[in-house]
């Protein structure tokens, strides 16, 4: 039952939420204990703010023969500010 629960929680997590709770348990009673501890002190580790994801820029350069060429201006303009 623990494996099913943890699999479904990880599969259905919402990474856009601001907090993350991560723990390691080997039984349902350990999970219950960890959740109670976290609920009583939400600022305690391992609860932390989810870091903002960095933007991703995809640039598809032209392909010729066996090489892939990318314009240097396109590469430089995609650098983070």
Secondary structure, 3 states (H helix, E strand, C coil): CHHHHHHHHHHCCCCCCCEECCCCCCCHHHHHHHHHHHHHCCCCCCCEECCCCCCCCCCCCCEECCEECCCHHHHHHCCCC
